[in-house]
């Protein structure tokens, strides 16, 4: 199975195809210097109550790198913070790349640390997808290529701050995405019947309640505020789909491909929504 080894590195997949996402790919805020609260910009909107420039600490950030309104984020207008997921990039940059030197006590590291964080996040997101793909039985013919891509991507995350700043994440993503698409096609080919393709489609506010979307290609689809109540999304490819405020009440997302916790956190659902085993039901549902 895919897991973090003794040195914390992402390792390969076993013959049974099962997957355990390592702790390295899950956010550990206690071991991060609140990089998402400082490095990234946000604009006043439905997700954020105020404007904040990149590199500027959020006004709610405490001296101990904890959020002063963590338990009230949604009620205070910071729902966007509850949606964000760094895939473990925050603790990697804080504890590995910069060896535990935080930007407050070592201000000389701040600019480079903030530049490296989004690069690391992009690489960690790819590691998450590759880990999932390695656990798909139908993608067995691609396992050697997937393992190689995982090792190469993981190696990039172990570089120096200078190495990481020079990484072309877009180029890395393009290479990995081609492999993930092949894995997706192998899995969805096993779904009987005609599969719909809405790749990159603008389905904002679409009325898709009860829609038969099993095995559909929804990669990069704009599904903001779409009505997907009781829709059959089993084995649908949802990589990069925008699910903000999408209504997933009663929908079946069993086996959905490349769905992330951040996408679920941005959507609306209920106890009847069926989820992949690797993800959890958002508290606000």
C-alpha positions in Angstrom: 0.0 0.0 0.0 1.0 3.6 -0.4 2.2 5.1 2.9 4.8 7.3 4.5 8.0 5.4 5.2 10.1 5.7 8.3 11.8 8.8 6.8 8.4 10.3 6.1 8.7 9.8 2.3 5.8 8.6 0.2 6.4 5.0 -0.8 5.0 2.6 -3.4 1.8 0.5 -3.7 1.3 -3.1 -2.8 0.0 -5.9 -4.9 -3.5 -5.7 -3.4 -3.9 -2.2 -4.7 -5.1 -0.9 -1.3 -4.3 2.7 -0.4 -3.6 4.4 2.9 -2.9 8.1 2.4 0.1 8.9 4.6 0.0 11.6 7.3 2.5 13.5 5.1 -0.4 14.3 2.7 -2.8 15.5 5.3 -2.7 19.0 6.8 -1.1 19.1 10.3 -1.7 22.7 11.4 0.0 22.1 14.7 3.3 21.6 12.9 2.9 24.5 10.4 3.8 28.1 10.8 0.3 29.1 9.6 1.6 29.5 6.0 -1.9 29.5 4.5 -2.8 32.4 6.8 0.1 34.5 5.6 1.6 33.4 2.3 -1.7 33.4 0.3 -3.8 36.4 -0.7 -7.5 36.6 -0.4 -10.1 39.2 -1.4 -13.3 40.3 0.4 -16.0 37.9 -0.9 -18.5 35.3 0.2 -15.5 33.3 1.5 -13.5 36.0 3.1 -14.7 39.0 5.2 -11.7 41.2 4.3 -8.9 41.7 1.8 -5.4 40.4 2.6 -2.3 40.7 0.5 0.1 37.8 -0.1 2.8 37.7 2.6 0.6 39.7 5.0 -0.5 37.8 8.2 -4.3 37.5 8.6 -5.6 39.8 11.4 -7.0 36.7 13.2 -3.6 35.0 13.4 -2.2 34.8 17.0 1.4 34.9 18.0 1.5 31.1 18.5 0.5 30.6 14.8 -3.1 29.6 15.8 -6.3 31.1 14.5 -8.0 33.3 17.0 -11.5 32.6 15.6 -11.0 29.0 14.4 -14.3 27.7 16.0 -16.2 30.6 14.4 -14.7 30.9 11.0 -17.9 30.4 9.0 -20.0 32.6 11.2 -17.4 35.4 11.1 -17.3 35.4 7.3 -14.2 33.2 6.7 -15.8 30.1 5.2 -12.9 30.1 2.6 -10.5 29.1 5.4 -12.6 26.0 6.2 -12.4 24.9 2.6 -8.7 25.2 2.0 -6.5 22.1 2.1 -2.7 22.3 1.7 -2.4 18.4 1.4 0.3 18.6 4.1 2.5 21.1 2.3 2.4 23.5 5.3 4.2 21.2 7.7 6.6 20.0 5.0 7.7 23.5 4.2 7.8 24.5 7.9 9.6 21.4 9.4 11.5 19.9 6.5 12.3 22.6 3.9 13.1 25.2 6.5 14.1 22.9 9.3 11.7 24.4 11.9 12.9 28.0 11.4 9.7 30.1 11.5 9.2 33.4 9.7 8.7 35.4 12.9 11.9 34.4 14.6 13.8 34.2 11.4 12.3 37.0 9.2 15.0 36.5 6.6 13.3 33.3 5.6 9.8 34.8 5.2 9.8 35.8 1.6 11.3 32.5 0.3 9.1 30.4 2.6 6.0 32.2 1.3 7.2 31.7 -2.3 7.9 28.0 -1.8 4.6 27.2 0.0 2.3 27.3 -3.1 4.8 25.3 -5.1 4.9 22.6 -2.4 1.1 22.6 -2.2 0.9 21.9 -5.9 3.3 19.1 -5.7 1.6 17.5 -2.6 -1.8 17.7 -4.4 -0.3 15.7 -7.3 1.1 13.2 -4.8 -2.4 12.8 -3.4 -3.9 12.0 -6.8 -1.1 9.7 -7.7 -1.5 7.8 -4.4 -5.2 7.4 -5.2 -4.5 6.2 -8.8 -2.1 3.6 -7.5 -4.9 2.0 -5.5 -7.3 1.7 -8.4 -7.4 -2.0 -9.5 -8.4 -1.1 -13.1 -5.3 1.1 -13.4 -2.9 -1.8 -12.7 -1.4 -1.6 -16.3 -0.1 1.9 -15.3 1.3 1.0 -11.9 5.0 1.2 -13.0 4.4 4.6 -14.6 2.4 5.8 -11.6 5.1 4.7 -9.1 7.7 6.5 -11.2 5.7 9.7 -11.3 5.1 9.5 -7.6 8.8 9.0 -6.8 9.8 11.8 -9.2 7.3 14.2 -7.7 8.2 13.3 -4.1 11.8 13.9 -4.9 11.0 17.4 -6.0 9.4 18.1 -2.6 12.7 17.2 -0.9 14.7 19.9 -2.6 16.2 23.0 -1.0 14.2 26.3 -1.0 16.1 27.4 -4.1 15.3 24.1 -5.8 11.6 24.3 -5.0 11.4 27.9 -6.1 12.7 26.9 -9.5 10.1 24.1 -10.0 7.7 24.6 -12.9 4.6 23.1 -11.2 2.5 23.6 -14.4 4.9 21.4 -16.4 4.9 18.7 -13.6 1.1 18.8 -13.4 0.7 18.5 -17.2 2.8 15.3 -17.2 1.1 13.8 -14.2 -2.4 14.8 -15.4 -1.9 12.8 -18.6 -1.2 9.7 -16.6 -4.1 10.4 -14.2 -6.4 10.8 -17.2 -5.3 7.4 -18.6 -6.0 5.8 -15.1 -9.4 7.5 -15.1 -10.3 6.2 -18.5 -9.4 2.6 -17.5 -11.6 2.8 -14.4 -14.6 4.4 -16.1 -14.4 2.0 -19.1 -15.6 -0.7 -16.7 -18.8 1.2 -16.0 -21.6 -0.3 -18.2 -23.4 1.9 -20.6 -22.7 5.3 -22.2 -20.7 7.7 -20.0 -21.3 11.4 -20.2 -18.5 13.9 -20.9 -18.8 17.3 -19.3 -15.1 18.0 -19.1 -14.5 21.7 -18.4 -18.2 22.4 -19.0 -20.0 25.4 -17.5 -22.7 23.8 -15.4 -23.0 26.6 -12.9 -26.4 26.4 -11.3 -27.4 23.4 -13.5 -30.4 21.4 -12.6 -29.0 17.9 -12.3 -31.0 16.5 -9.5 -31.2 12.7 -9.9 -28.9 12.8 -12.9 -27.3 9.6 -14.1 -23.6 10.6 -14.0 -22.0 7.3 -13.1 -18.6 7.1 -14.7 -19.0 10.6 -16.2 -16.0 12.9 -17.1 -16.5 16.0 -15.0 -12.8 17.0 -14.9 -12.6 20.8 -14.4 -16.4 21.3 -14.7 -17.9 24.4 -13.2 -20.5 23.1 -10.9 -20.9 26.1 -8.6 -24.4 26.0 -7.0 -25.5 23.1 -9.2 -28.4 21.0 -8.0 -27.0 17.5 -7.7 -29.4 16.2 -5.2 -29.6 12.4 -5.4 -27.4 12.4 -8.5 -25.5 9.2 -9.3 -21.9 10.2 -9.3 -20.3 6.8 -8.7 -16.9 6.5 -10.3 -17.3 10.0 -11.9 -14.0 11.8 -12.5 -14.2 15.0 -10.5 -10.6 16.2 -10.6 -10.5 20.0 -10.5 -14.3 20.3 -10.6 -15.6 23.4 -8.8 -18.2 22.2 -6.3 -18.7 25.5 -4.4 -22.2 25.5 -3.0 -23.2 22.5 -5.1 -26.1 20.7 -3.5 -25.0 17.1 -3.0 -27.8 16.1 -0.6 -28.5 12.4 -1.1 -26.0 12.2 -4.0 -23.9 9.0 -4.4 -20.2 9.8 -4.7 -19.1 6.2 -4.0 -15.8 5.6 -5.8 -15.7 9.1 -7.2 -12.3 9.6 -8.8 -9.9 12.3 -7.5 -12.4 14.0 -5.3 -10.8 15.9 -2.5 -11.8 16.9 1.0 -11.6 20.6 0.0 -14.2 20.0 -2.8 -16.6 18.4 -0.3 -16.0 21.2 2.2 -17.0 23.7 -0.4 -20.2 21.9 -1.2 -23.5 21.3 0.6 -24.6 17.8 1.6 -26.4 15.8 4.3 -26.3 12.4 6.1 -27.7 10.7 3.0 -24.8 11.8 0.8 -22.6 8.8 0.1 -18.8 9.5 0.1 -15.6 7.7 -0.8 -14.0 5.9 2.2 -10.9 8.1 2.2 -13.0 11.3 2.8 -15.0 12.6 5.8 -18.4 14.2 6.0 -17.9 18.0 6.6 -19.0 19.2 10.0 -21.2 21.9 8.5 -23.4 19.4 6.6 
